[in-house]
Amino acid sequence: MSGHSKFANIKHKKEKNDAAKGKIFTKLGREIAVAVKEGGPDPNNNSRLKDVISKAKANNMPNDTIDRSIKKAAGDANAVNYEFVTYEGYGPNGTAIIVEALTDNKNRTAANVRNAFSKGNGNVGTPGCVSFMFDKKGQIIIDREEYEGDSDELMMTALDAGAEDFSEEEDSFEILTDPDSLGTVRDALEAAGIPMAQAEVTMIPQTWVDLTDEQDVKSINRTLDLLEDDDDVQEVYHNWNAPDEEEE
């Protein structure tokens, strides 16, 4: 896992998101709509909505846009019904890829996902074929440039709030939690005035795969780009140990 900077990957994703804010805001709007429909418009009584709002803020979604999305979802009983679907499959050289989508047309989404895998010389597998290679965790990333405090104090604040693990990277701090404890730890850090670059439930690979063949690298980038460009796709997780220089 050496040489793999989680934060570099996040910055890379953010830069791509900044170039297509409309697309990422549309995806977040769908997540907000589903969360409101399931648990109501008050984030204090709807932990899932609170998580999505936190994710939206991390992606620089303006507060008024978030508020409009919540109000629209709360006032529109006839809104389109979206449902979560997950696909698992393999990229080149056995790399594992998990795709989480939110769709109103599962046939369309399945076809698009299969197409993205096949164009990158991969294939969609059966449910569960690669998810056992990942751990579902709450992950909080703090940018070293944004945090001026003491790292030991940060670690104790996180662990006292219920975090499972704390690690220091060259450019960031990473805090891992049980998925159900993410909100509690995030709230404790927020109350302490600690800025967070990311706070969300994610899938973390147990092992990373290096790709040395140039065609394999092109293929997996092709698949990941197609998936990230799909409006139905919310998240893509993989265990490719992409070099930092590609991500920054």
Backbone as CSV, one residue per row, in Angstrom:
resi,resn,N_x,N_y,N_z,CA_x,CA_y,CA_z,C_x,C_y,C_z
1,MET,0.826,-1.196,0.000,0.000,0.000,0.000,0.865,1.253,0.000
2,SER,2.177,1.080,0.134,3.046,2.243,0.159,2.915,3.013,-1.151
3,GLY,3.010,4.318,-1.036,2.920,5.145,-2.236,1.494,5.443,-2.649
4,HIS,0.525,4.867,-1.940,-0.872,5.125,-2.317,-1.450,6.174,-1.377
5,SER,-1.662,7.364,-1.871,-2.195,8.445,-1.049,-3.701,8.541,-1.237
6,LYS,-4.427,8.213,-0.175,-5.890,8.298,-0.253,-6.319,9.739,-0.527
7,PHE,-5.581,10.683,0.093,-5.960,12.076,-0.047,-5.702,12.585,-1.460
8,ALA,-4.626,12.088,-2.085,-4.356,12.477,-3.479,-5.517,12.057,-4.362
9,ASN,-6.068,10.876,-4.079,-7.196,10.381,-4.857,-8.425,11.261,-4.643
10,ILE,-8.630,11.694,-3.399,-9.771,12.559,-3.101,-9.621,13.896,-3.815
11,LYS,-8.393,14.455,-3.771,-8.158,15.731,-4.456,-8.380,15.578,-5.956
12,HIS,-7.935,14.434,-6.478,-8.117,14.150,-7.906,-9.611,14.122,-8.244
13,LYS,-10.394,13.434,-7.392,-11.832,13.349,-7.626,-12.476,14.734,-7.520
14,LYS,-12.013,15.523,-6.558,-12.582,16.851,-6.374,-12.334,17.722,-7.595
15,GLU,-11.100,17.634,-8.136,-10.785,18.436,-9.310,-11.693,18.046,-10.476
16,LYS,-11.901,16.744,-10.623,-12.802,16.292,-11.693,-14.223,16.784,-11.411
17,ASN,-14.609,16.734,-10.138,-15.948,17.188,-9.774,-16.111,18.677,-10.031
18,ASP,-15.061,19.449,-9.724,-15.135,20.888,-9.930,-15.358,21.219,-11.402
19,ALA,-14.824,20.364,-12.272,-14.991,20.591,-13.707,-16.393,20.216,-14.174
20,ALA,-17.112,19.509,-13.339,-18.469,19.082,-13.721,-19.391,19.166,-12.502
21,LYS,-19.427,20.368,-11.891,-20.208,20.550,-10.664,-21.674,20.186,-10.857
22,GLY,-22.213,20.551,-12.032,-23.620,20.262,-12.281,-23.925,18.788,-12.146
23,LYS,-23.039,17.952,-12.662,-23.258,16.501,-12.628,-23.224,15.972,-11.196
24,ILE,-22.197,16.386,-10.434,-22.090,15.876,-9.067,-23.230,16.401,-8.210
25,PHE,-23.683,17.662,-8.450,-24.795,18.200,-7.680,-26.091,17.459,-7.999
26,THR,-26.259,17.044,-9.258,-27.428,16.252,-9.644,-27.448,14.930,-8.882
27,LYS,-26.276,14.290,-8.805,-26.179,13.006,-8.097,-26.473,13.180,-6.606
28,LEU,-25.921,14.240,-6.027,-26.165,14.493,-4.611,-27.632,14.838,-4.366
29,GLY,-28.235,15.555,-5.323,-29.658,15.878,-5.207,-30.516,14.623,-5.147
30,ARG,-30.139,13.615,-5.931,-30.868,12.338,-5.883,-30.733,11.691,-4.510
31,GLU,-29.515,11.711,-3.968,-29.296,11.106,-2.646,-30.102,11.836,-1.577
32,ILE,-30.151,13.164,-1.677,-30.940,13.952,-0.720,-32.422,13.582,-0.834
33,ALA,-32.915,13.466,-2.075,-34.331,13.137,-2.293,-34.691,11.795,-1.675
34,VAL,-33.825,10.795,-1.867,-34.081,9.463,-1.303,-34.051,9.512,0.224
35,ALA,-33.065,10.243,0.774,-32.941,10.323,2.234,-34.148,11.018,2.849
36,VAL,-34.623,12.107,2.211,-35.794,12.830,2.724,-37.035,11.943,2.653
37,LYS,-37.190,11.241,1.546,-38.357,10.375,1.373,-38.392,9.274,2.437
38,GLU,-37.192,8.778,2.793,-37.128,7.665,3.756,-37.254,8.128,5.203
39,GLY,-36.705,9.321,5.515,-36.656,9.696,6.927,-37.092,11.101,7.263
40,GLY,-37.628,11.843,6.284,-38.100,13.196,6.561,-37.027,14.251,6.331
41,PRO,-37.448,15.546,6.329,-36.554,16.634,5.927,-35.670,17.209,7.038
42,ASP,-35.811,16.718,8.264,-35.021,17.270,9.377,-33.781,16.420,9.619
43,PRO,-32.585,16.952,9.308,-31.373,16.145,9.474,-31.099,15.736,10.920
44,ASN,-31.646,16.504,11.882,-31.446,16.139,13.288,-32.184,14.852,13.650
45,ASN,-33.226,14.529,12.867,-33.981,13.294,13.112,-33.806,12.281,11.978
46,ASN,-32.867,12.565,11.081,-32.660,11.711,9.909,-31.154,11.603,9.670
47,SER,-30.557,10.569,10.253,-29.091,10.440,10.204,-28.578,10.261,8.778
48,ARG,-29.389,9.593,7.949,-28.946,9.403,6.566,-28.893,10.737,5.823
49,LEU,-29.900,11.572,6.044,-29.899,12.895,5.416,-28.719,13.715,5.926
50,LYS,-28.420,13.592,7.205,-27.284,14.314,7.787,-25.985,13.895,7.116
51,ASP,-25.847,12.592,6.855,-24.645,12.078,6.178,-24.537,12.633,4.760
52,VAL,-25.677,12.670,4.052,-25.654,13.171,2.667,-25.330,14.669,2.646
53,ILE,-25.870,15.420,3.601,-25.572,16.857,3.674,-24.076,17.075,3.896
54,SER,-23.499,16.265,4.787,-22.057,16.355,5.044,-21.257,16.068,3.778
55,LYS,-21.686,15.058,3.045,-21.030,14.704,1.782,-21.188,15.834,0.764
56,ALA,-22.368,16.436,0.720,-22.618,17.530,-0.221,-21.720,18.730,0.089
57,LYS,-21.575,19.041,1.376,-20.717,20.166,1.761,-19.263,19.895,1.409
58,ALA,-18.831,18.638,1.580,-17.449,18.270,1.234,-17.201,18.434,-0.260
59,ASN,-18.282,18.350,-1.058,-18.162,18.536,-2.510,-18.502,19.974,-2.931
60,ASN,-18.463,20.889,-1.938,-18.660,22.324,-2.202,-20.049,22.666,-2.752
61,MET,-21.050,21.879,-2.378,-22.420,22.197,-2.772,-22.911,23.332,-1.869
62,PRO,-23.363,24.452,-2.451,-23.788,25.597,-1.628,-24.957,25.248,-0.706
63,ASN,-24.982,25.889,0.464,-26.040,25.618,1.444,-27.430,25.869,0.884
64,ASP,-27.583,26.930,0.067,-28.927,27.212,-0.457,-29.361,26.147,-1.458
65,THR,-28.396,25.564,-2.181,-28.721,24.469,-3.107,-29.162,23.231,-2.326
66,ILE,-28.464,22.962,-1.221,-28.831,21.829,-0.356,-30.242,22.048,0.201
67,ASP,-30.493,23.257,0.712,-31.817,23.563,1.297,-32.933,23.424,0.259
68,ARG,-32.663,23.917,-0.961,-33.670,23.799,-2.034,-33.967,22.340,-2.353
69,SER,-32.915,21.524,-2.384,-33.091,20.094,-2.691,-33.934,19.406,-1.623
70,ILE,-33.702,19.777,-0.360,-34.473,19.179,0.744,-35.939,19.598,0.654
71,LYS,-36.164,20.901,0.437,-37.541,21.407,0.357,-38.287,20.797,-0.831
72,LYS,-37.580,20.694,-1.945,-38.202,20.115,-3.139,-38.600,18.660,-2.877
73,ALA,-37.698,17.912,-2.239,-37.974,16.496,-1.961,-39.115,16.358,-0.951
74,ALA,-39.142,17.238,0.046,-40.175,17.162,1.085,-41.556,17.535,0.540
75,GLY,-41.586,18.433,-0.461,-42.866,18.906,-0.962,-43.381,18.201,-2.188
76,ASP,-42.594,17.249,-2.687,-42.974,16.580,-3.933,-43.231,15.100,-3.683
77,ALA,-44.471,14.805,-3.306,-44.826,13.412,-2.991,-44.799,12.524,-4.232
78,ASN,-44.922,13.142,-5.410,-44.950,12.361,-6.651,-43.587,12.322,-7.354
79,ALA,-42.535,12.596,-6.587,-41.194,12.602,-7.190,-40.846,11.214,-7.725
80,VAL,-39.920,11.207,-8.672,-39.482,9.937,-9.256,-38.900,9.043,-8.161
81,ASN,-39.234,7.775,-8.208,-38.711,6.826,-7.233,-37.351,6.303,-7.681
82,TYR,-36.331,6.585,-6.895,-35.003,6.048,-7.167,-34.738,4.882,-6.228
83,GLU,-34.003,3.901,-6.717,-33.596,2.816,-5.833,-32.107,2.541,-5.975
84,PHE,-31.512,2.105,-4.855,-30.092,1.797,-4.852,-29.860,0.416,-5.464
85,VAL,-28.856,0.331,-6.330,-28.423,-0.966,-6.861,-26.896,-1.000,-6.815
86,THR,-26.356,-2.179,-6.579,-24.904,-2.352,-6.510,-24.464,-3.392,-7.521
87,TYR,-23.386,-3.101,-8.227,-22.800,-4.039,-9.186,-21.358,-4.316,-8.764
88,GLU,-20.920,-5.536,-8.992,-19.544,-5.904,-8.680,-18.926,-6.567,-9.902
89,GLY,-17.634,-6.355,-10.074,-16.992,-6.972,-11.224,-15.487,-6.823,-11.186
90,TYR,-14.893,-7.195,-12.316,-13.436,-7.235,-12.412,-12.940,-6.346,-13.540
91,GLY,-11.877,-5.598,-13.242,-11.157,-4.854,-14.265,-9.967,-5.685,-14.706
92,PRO,-9.029,-5.083,-15.449,-7.857,-5.818,-15.922,-7.020,-6.392,-14.779
93,ASN,-6.439,-7.551,-15.041,-5.534,-8.216,-14.100,-6.201,-8.509,-12.754
94,GLY,-7.514,-8.756,-12.794,-8.233,-9.161,-11.579,-8.529,-8.048,-10.599
95,THR,-8.368,-6.780,-11.030,-8.732,-5.676,-10.130,-10.222,-5.769,-9.799
96,ALA,-10.545,-5.429,-8.556,-11.931,-5.524,-8.086,-12.588,-4.149,-8.129
97,ILE,-13.819,-4.102,-8.635,-14.546,-2.835,-8.753,-15.973,-3.018,-8.221
98,ILE,-16.404,-2.084,-7.378,-17.780,-2.058,-6.872,-18.428,-0.757,-7.333
99,VAL,-19.629,-0.855,-7.872,-20.353,0.312,-8.381,-21.667,0.445,-7.620
100,GLU,-21.884,1.603,-7.008,-23.150,1.893,-6.347,-23.917,2.898,-7.188
101,ALA,-25.164,2.566,-7.526,-25.960,3.435,-8.387,-27.299,3.741,-7.725
102,LEU,-27.887,4.839,-8.168,-29.209,5.262,-7.712,-29.999,5.527,-8.979
103,THR,-31.003,4.700,-9.248,-31.618,4.743,-10.575,-33.135,4.651,-10.531
104,ASP,-33.751,5.176,-11.599,-35.192,5.007,-11.792,-35.450,4.018,-12.929
105,ASN,-34.359,3.415,-13.453,-34.483,2.454,-14.558,-33.320,1.462,-14.480
106,LYS,-33.562,0.340,-13.799,-32.462,-0.607,-13.554,-31.924,-1.217,-14.845
107,ASN,-32.781,-1.400,-15.838,-32.315,-1.976,-17.111,-31.299,-1.060,-17.789
108,ARG,-31.604,0.245,-17.802,-30.683,1.216,-18.401,-29.343,1.237,-17.656
109,THR,-29.436,1.272,-16.333,-28.214,1.362,-15.535,-27.358,0.114,-15.692
110,ALA,-27.994,-1.050,-15.665,-27.244,-2.311,-15.805,-26.531,-2.366,-17.153
111,ALA,-27.209,-1.922,-18.197,-26.603,-1.937,-19.537,-25.403,-0.994,-19.595
112,ASN,-25.543,0.188,-19.000,-24.450,1.161,-18.998,-23.242,0.657,-18.208
113,VAL,-23.518,0.028,-17.069,-22.425,-0.500,-16.241,-21.708,-1.630,-16.970
114,ARG,-22.472,-2.535,-17.587,-21.846,-3.635,-18.354,-20.978,-3.075,-19.478
115,ASN,-21.471,-2.043,-20.138,-20.742,-1.412,-21.233,-19.417,-0.816,-20.736
116,ALA,-19.465,-0.159,-19.574,-18.248,0.452,-19.010,-17.199,-0.608,-18.681
117,PHE,-17.651,-1.727,-18.127,-16.716,-2.810,-17.811,-16.130,-3.411,-19.082
118,SER,-16.981,-3.689,-20.068,-16.505,-4.369,-21.277,-15.549,-3.489,-22.078
119,LYS,-15.792,-2.169,-22.105,-14.901,-1.262,-22.846,-13.534,-1.153,-22.188
120,GLY,-13.462,-1.518,-20.916,-12.176,-1.530,-20.225,-11.631,-2.932,-20.066
121,ASN,-12.100,-3.846,-20.940,-11.637,-5.247,-20.914,-11.877,-5.924,-19.567
122,GLY,-13.000,-5.574,-18.936,-13.377,-6.221,-17.689,-14.746,-6.855,-17.835
123,ASN,-15.310,-7.311,-16.734,-16.649,-7.899,-16.802,-17.362,-7.780,-15.464
124,VAL,-18.686,-7.638,-15.543,-19.525,-7.610,-14.349,-19.668,-9.026,-13.830
125,GLY,-19.543,-9.186,-12.510,-19.663,-10.508,-11.906,-20.971,-10.648,-11.142
126,THR,-21.059,-11.682,-10.352,-22.262,-11.934,-9.553,-22.187,-11.144,-8.249
127,PRO,-23.338,-10.847,-7.620,-23.328,-10.121,-6.350,-22.450,-10.847,-5.319
128,GLY,-21.569,-10.099,-4.678,-20.683,-10.681,-3.666,-19.352,-11.172,-4.190
129,CYS,-19.141,-11.075,-5.515,-17.920,-11.673,-6.086,-16.646,-10.938,-5.676
130,VAL,-16.754,-9.630,-5.370,-15.544,-8.914,-4.946,-15.727,-8.149,-3.638
131,SER,-16.962,-7.973,-3.167,-17.179,-7.139,-1.982,-16.501,-7.711,-0.741
132,PHE,-16.236,-9.029,-0.725,-15.552,-9.626,0.430,-14.099,-9.145,0.525
133,MET,-13.590,-8.537,-0.537,-12.216,-8.004,-0.536,-12.148,-6.597,0.048
134,PHE,-13.295,-6.038,0.450,-13.359,-4.670,0.965,-13.964,-4.680,2.369
135,ASP,-13.613,-3.672,3.161,-14.231,-3.450,4.462,-15.069,-2.180,4.392
136,LYS,-16.312,-2.269,4.851,-17.184,-1.084,4.880,-16.866,-0.291,6.140
137,LYS,-16.416,0.952,5.946,-15.981,1.776,7.074,-16.452,3.214,6.914
138,GLY,-16.608,3.894,8.032,-16.728,5.340,7.995,-15.314,5.889,7.871
139,GLN,-15.117,6.810,6.942,-13.778,7.364,6.713,-13.842,8.887,6.761
140,ILE,-12.998,9.456,7.610,-12.892,10.914,7.712,-11.469,11.301,7.331
141,ILE,-11.350,12.232,6.396,-10.039,12.714,5.952,-9.901,14.184,6.331
142,ILE,-8.778,14.521,6.922,-8.494,15.899,7.310,-7.226,16.357,6.595
143,ASP,-7.327,17.440,5.880,-6.202,18.007,5.132,-5.229,18.658,6.121
144,ARG,-3.964,18.251,6.077,-2.965,18.834,6.982,-2.886,20.357,6.821
145,GLU,-3.071,20.834,5.585,-2.974,22.275,5.332,-4.117,23.047,5.992
146,GLU,-5.232,22.340,6.247,-6.404,23.002,6.828,-6.438,22.880,8.354
147,TYR,-5.630,21.979,8.899,-5.673,21.728,10.346,-4.381,22.207,10.995
148,GLU,-4.502,23.137,11.938,-3.314,23.728,12.560,-3.049,23.172,13.957
149,GLY,-3.903,22.272,14.428,-3.763,21.761,15.788,-2.746,20.648,15.921
150,ASP,-2.712,20.075,17.108,-1.777,19.000,17.444,-2.352,17.653,17.006
151,SER,-1.520,16.827,16.379,-2.022,15.544,15.851,-2.450,14.603,16.974
152,ASP,-1.757,14.641,18.115,-2.138,13.772,19.240,-3.506,14.170,19.795
153,GLU,-3.750,15.487,19.856,-5.062,15.951,20.325,-6.162,15.514,19.364
154,LEU,-5.864,15.616,18.070,-6.826,15.198,17.050,-7.140,13.711,17.202
155,MET,-6.084,12.920,17.403,-6.270,11.476,17.560,-7.127,11.169,18.791
156,MET,-6.846,11.831,19.911,-7.607,11.561,21.134,-9.066,11.999,20.999
157,THR,-9.291,13.127,20.327,-10.671,13.592,20.095,-11.447,12.545,19.304
158,ALA,-10.795,12.006,18.258,-11.447,11.010,17.404,-11.696,9.706,18.155
159,LEU,-10.670,9.216,18.862,-10.803,7.933,19.570,-11.805,8.034,20.715
160,ASP,-11.794,9.163,21.430,-12.754,9.348,22.530,-14.190,9.359,22.014
161,ALA,-14.373,9.821,20.756,-15.719,9.888,20.176,-16.166,8.537,19.617
162,GLY,-15.249,7.550,19.576,-15.624,6.214,19.112,-14.947,5.741,17.847
163,ALA,-13.918,6.473,17.373,-13.200,6.032,16.168,-12.437,4.739,16.435
164,GLU,-12.256,3.946,15.384,-11.540,2.674,15.507,-10.046,2.823,15.253
165,ASP,-9.699,3.736,14.356,-8.305,3.833,13.946,-7.971,5.264,13.519
166,PHE,-6.712,5.635,13.699,-6.226,6.962,13.313,-4.858,6.792,12.674
167,SER,-4.667,7.381,11.512,-3.351,7.267,10.876,-2.943,8.605,10.275
168,GLU,-1.629,8.822,10.233,-1.078,10.061,9.666,-0.480,9.757,8.309
169,GLU,-0.939,10.501,7.308,-0.347,10.419,5.975,0.503,11.666,5.776
170,GLU,1.236,11.696,4.690,2.116,12.838,4.423,1.337,14.148,4.312
171,ASP,0.161,14.077,3.687,-0.604,15.297,3.432,-1.943,15.340,4.159
172,SER,-2.232,14.334,4.993,-3.562,14.273,5.606,-3.563,13.360,6.830
173,PHE,-4.660,13.419,7.566,-4.943,12.467,8.644,-6.159,11.656,8.222
174,GLU,-6.139,10.358,8.541,-7.278,9.498,8.219,-7.834,8.904,9.504
175,ILE,-9.142,9.006,9.650,-9.837,8.425,10.804,-10.831,7.404,10.281
176,LEU,-10.779,6.189,10.833,-11.716,5.140,10.427,-12.657,4.824,11.583
177,THR,-13.923,4.596,11.232,-14.936,4.270,12.233,-15.772,3.092,11.745
178,ASP,-16.509,2.511,12.672,-17.589,1.615,12.289,-18.602,2.469,11.517
179,PRO,-19.232,1.926,10.444,-20.167,2.747,9.665,-21.229,3.441,10.514
180,ASP,-21.734,2.750,11.539,-22.786,3.327,12.374,-22.288,4.435,13.296
181,SER,-20.967,4.509,13.502,-20.390,5.513,14.412,-19.887,6.756,13.687
182,LEU,-19.962,6.739,12.355,-19.413,7.859,11.588,-20.021,9.195,12.018
183,GLY,-21.345,9.251,12.116,-22.017,10.499,12.459,-21.584,11.034,13.812
184,THR,-21.438,10.153,14.803,-21.040,10.568,16.150,-19.642,11.160,16.148
185,VAL,-18.707,10.484,15.459,-17.318,10.963,15.409,-17.252,12.273,14.622
186,ARG,-17.977,12.326,13.492,-17.987,13.546,12.683,-18.528,14.721,13.499
187,ASP,-19.606,14.494,14.251,-20.198,15.569,15.053,-19.221,16.068,16.120
188,ALA,-18.459,15.136,16.709,-17.481,15.511,17.745,-16.363,16.368,17.148
189,LEU,-15.909,16.007,15.966,-14.860,16.791,15.299,-15.397,18.163,14.892
190,GLU,-16.647,18.163,14.411,-17.285,19.420,14.003,-17.405,20.359,15.205
191,ALA,-17.816,19.796,16.342,-17.970,20.595,17.567,-16.637,21.158,18.036
192,ALA,-15.550,20.441,17.725,-14.206,20.892,18.109,-13.608,21.844,17.077
193,GLY,-14.397,22.156,16.027,-13.934,23.100,15.012,-12.889,22.533,14.070
194,ILE,-12.891,21.219,13.898,-11.890,20.576,13.035,-12.438,20.450,11.615
195,PRO,-11.764,21.042,10.620,-12.245,20.985,9.239,-12.021,19.610,8.620
196,MET,-13.019,19.121,7.906,-12.917,17.791,7.296,-13.024,17.882,5.785
197,ALA,-12.087,17.236,5.082,-12.131,17.207,3.621,-13.139,16.173,3.136
198,GLN,-13.353,15.141,3.946,-14.306,14.098,3.587,-14.787,13.406,4.848
199,ALA,-16.059,13.058,4.891,-16.603,12.269,5.995,-17.757,11.455,5.437
200,GLU,-17.498,10.195,5.106,-18.553,9.368,4.527,-18.248,7.890,4.711
201,VAL,-19.295,7.094,4.552,-19.125,5.642,4.595,-18.564,5.198,3.246
202,THR,-17.528,4.386,3.287,-16.859,3.981,2.059,-16.464,2.503,2.127
203,MET,-15.965,1.990,1.024,-15.483,0.607,0.965,-13.962,0.665,0.800
204,ILE,-13.234,0.138,1.767,-11.778,0.214,1.760,-11.195,-1.156,1.415
205,PRO,-10.365,-1.225,0.372,-9.787,-2.520,-0.019,-8.891,-3.095,1.072
206,GLN,-8.952,-4.411,1.234,-8.060,-5.083,2.184,-6.646,-5.200,1.606
207,THR,-6.556,-5.313,0.286,-5.260,-5.329,-0.395,-5.385,-4.511,-1.675
208,TRP,-4.243,-4.003,-2.147,-4.225,-3.184,-3.354,-3.549,-3.939,-4.492
209,VAL,-3.980,-3.681,-5.701,-3.422,-4.334,-6.890,-2.648,-3.307,-7.711
210,ASP,-1.399,-3.644,-8.046,-0.588,-2.786,-8.920,-0.780,-3.219,-10.370
211,LEU,-0.895,-2.252,-11.257,-0.964,-2.544,-12.690,0.298,-1.993,-13.351
212,THR,1.072,-2.887,-13.973,2.333,-2.462,-14.590,2.222,-2.375,-16.105
213,ASP,1.233,-3.058,-16.679,1.061,-3.029,-18.131,0.324,-1.749,-18.547
214,GLU,0.883,-1.040,-19.525,0.313,0.244,-19.947,-1.123,0.092,-20.462
215,GLN,-1.393,-1.000,-21.165,-2.739,-1.226,-21.683,-3.731,-1.477,-20.553
216,ASP,-3.288,-2.188,-19.507,-4.157,-2.415,-18.346,-4.539,-1.100,-17.678
217,VAL,-3.558,-0.195,-17.570,-3.815,1.114,-16.954,-4.822,1.901,-17.800
218,LYS,-4.636,1.879,-19.104,-5.583,2.564,-20.005,-6.976,1.964,-19.869
219,SER,-7.032,0.640,-19.785,-8.328,-0.054,-19.715,-9.096,0.298,-18.445
220,ILE,-8.402,0.259,-17.299,-9.127,0.539,-16.047,-9.524,2.010,-15.979
221,ASN,-8.677,2.897,-16.509,-9.053,4.315,-16.556,-10.283,4.518,-17.436
222,ARG,-10.362,3.761,-18.519,-11.521,3.841,-19.430,-12.795,3.446,-18.684
223,THR,-12.736,2.328,-17.956,-13.901,1.865,-17.196,-14.293,2.886,-16.128
224,LEU,-13.313,3.351,-15.348,-13.616,4.284,-14.259,-14.177,5.598,-14.784
225,ASP,-13.632,6.094,-15.901,-14.140,7.344,-16.483,-15.588,7.191,-16.950
226,LEU,-15.884,6.068,-17.609,-17.250,5.833,-18.094,-18.231,5.728,-16.926
227,LEU,-17.821,5.060,-15.870,-18.694,4.908,-14.703,-18.931,6.256,-14.022
228,GLU,-17.869,7.034,-13.847,-18.010,8.316,-13.157,-18.823,9.316,-13.976
229,ASP,-18.840,9.138,-15.297,-19.617,10.038,-16.162,-21.094,9.662,-16.228
230,ASP,-21.451,8.495,-15.701,-22.837,8.020,-15.754,-23.653,8.691,-14.646
231,ASP,-24.738,9.347,-15.022,-25.562,10.058,-14.041,-26.127,9.143,-12.961
232,ASP,-26.340,7.871,-13.287,-26.929,6.950,-12.316,-25.922,6.480,-11.270
233,VAL,-24.647,6.538,-11.595,-23.605,5.993,-10.713,-23.269,7.011,-9.626
234,GLN,-23.410,6.586,-8.378,-23.120,7.469,-7.250,-21.680,7.310,-6.756
235,GLU,-21.228,6.077,-6.614,-19.886,5.826,-6.077,-19.247,4.665,-6.821
236,VAL,-17.922,4.734,-6.976,-17.147,3.637,-7.559,-15.981,3.346,-6.623
237,TYR,-15.868,2.102,-6.186,-14.759,1.691,-5.329,-13.926,0.659,-6.078
238,HIS,-12.620,0.718,-5.906,-11.752,-0.272,-6.569,-10.486,-0.478,-5.745
239,ASN,-9.742,-1.530,-6.064,-8.511,-1.807,-5.317,-7.258,-1.633,-6.169
240,TRP,-7.373,-0.807,-7.225,-6.199,-0.484,-8.032,-5.349,0.541,-7.289
241,ASN,-4.094,0.208,-7.088,-3.167,1.106,-6.400,-2.621,2.113,-7.406
242,ALA,-3.465,3.063,-7.795,-3.090,4.044,-8.814,-1.949,4.916,-8.315
243,PRO,-0.934,5.139,-9.149,0.201,5.969,-8.730,-0.240,7.396,-8.428
244,ASP,0.373,7.998,-7.422,-0.013,9.357,-7.004,0.132,10.361,-8.129
245,GLU,1.179,10.200,-8.951,1.388,11.218,-9.973,0.260,11.234,-10.988
246,GLU,-0.466,10.120,-11.115,-1.622,10.106,-12.029,-2.798,10.825,-11.415
247,GLU,-2.844,10.793,-10.073,-4.033,11.284,-9.390,-3.961,12.770,-9.101
248,GLU,-2.765,13.338,-9.051,-2.651,14.734,-8.663,-2.672,15.640,-9.869
